[in-house]
Amino acid sequence: MIQIDYDRCLPELVARGLLPEGHRAVYISGSIARGWGHATSDLDVYVISDEPWTGEITTKVPVALEPDIVPMAVIYVDGMRWTIEYWLDGQIDQLIDKVAWDPGAGSPKSADLITSPIQKELNILERMSYAVVLSGTDWVEERRRRIAASGMRSLAASTLLNVLDTYLEDVAGLLESGDVESALLSARLAFHNAVDALLAHHGEVGRDGKWQAKRVRLVDSKVLPFDLYWRLETLQGFDVDNPVPWIESVVDLCRQISFEIVL
């Protein structure tokens, strides 16, 4: 596990002129904050302010918000790469509004969230739940409460289930047409979307593939115990000369996962 002296982080930002005076909150999140960091992990720093950051930046990350960019600075501290994202308080409020519960069918907010390039935005909402707060504890706690009361989990899960249904239809059609190779690939895609939907249902809306196994182990769902997940992910029991039974077993599990989420 990577050890970080969090007490050094704010002074380091101040010394480098990378911390706005009027910031609302500063926190660390991502793999290191979660205890999943490795030798080359970045330290992910989030700075929340009322006014746009006008200091040093390395790049601008596009987001489906107003304003539609998030400035980011990259620095190295004792050989570790720090990525510092400068979000506006208003951008975070927009995100939470997008995932707010809406009893009306066909909510414009929901439609916008589903059709926009949202993973970056969803990640920051999820990452706030396990962030190490350096400054602005009250601000972070209030946003955590609003996110927990929102429809983020359900919306992310239902979006992924819609994608899953498309892949399952493809598998059925490809098998009927005798295209087993494409059916196999579609089954693999269906499986990954089913797993992500199940994880989102349990609050794990992040979709960085390298952490999927850790998330499955953490959620510990009865419909998808880790051993079953790992057998399918590593193609255990797959017969290259007779792949159809394996494909059908994956499809069956995907449907079980879908029923579990809907129920």
C-alpha positions, 0 to 999 in steps of 0.5 A: 500500500502506498503511504501518503503524508496527507498533512504535507499536501496543502502546504505543498500546493500553497508553496507552488502557488497551486491553491486558490485563496477562496477555495471551498474544499480540497480533497484526495481521492482515487486509488490511493485514497481507497488503499488500492494505489500501486507503485506508479499511481497518481495522487488525485487532488480535487480543488473546489472553488467559486471562481475559475482557476486562472493559475498554472495548468497542464491541460483542460478536461472537457465536461458536459457542464457549464463551464464545459472544461475542468483545468488540470495541473500536473506536478511531481512531488518526490517522484510521485505524479500529482494530478490537480483538478480545479472544479467549480462549486457550481459545476458540482451542483449541476452534477448533483442536479443531473442525478437528482430523483425525478418522478417524471418519466423521460426526465430531461435531466436523466436523458442528458446524463445518459446521452452525454460523455458522463463518466468523468462527471460520475467519477467525481461524485462517486470519488467524493464518498471515500475522499480524504478531506484536506480542507472544507469538511462541511462542504464535502459532507453536505455534498455526500449527503446530497449524492447519497439521496440522489438517483445516481446509482439507479440511473447509472445501473439502468443506463448500463442495463439498456446497453446490456440488453442490446448485447444480449440481443446481439448474442441471440441473433449471432448464434442463430446466424452461426457467427459463434466468434462474434457471439462470443465477443458480444457475450463478453461485452454483455458480461462486463456491462452486467457486472458494471450495472450490478456494481453501480446498483451497489454504489460503485459507479466508477468504470475503470476496468482495471479495478473491476475485480476489486469492486466485485470483491468489495460488493460481495453480491450473492448473484455474483460471488467473486469466484464465479466472476473470476472464473468467467473473467479468466475464461475458465471452463471455456472450450474453444472447440465447443464455445456455445455452452459457455456463451449460454452460461454467460447470457444466463448469468447476465439475465440473473444479474438484470433481474436482481437489479430490477427486483 
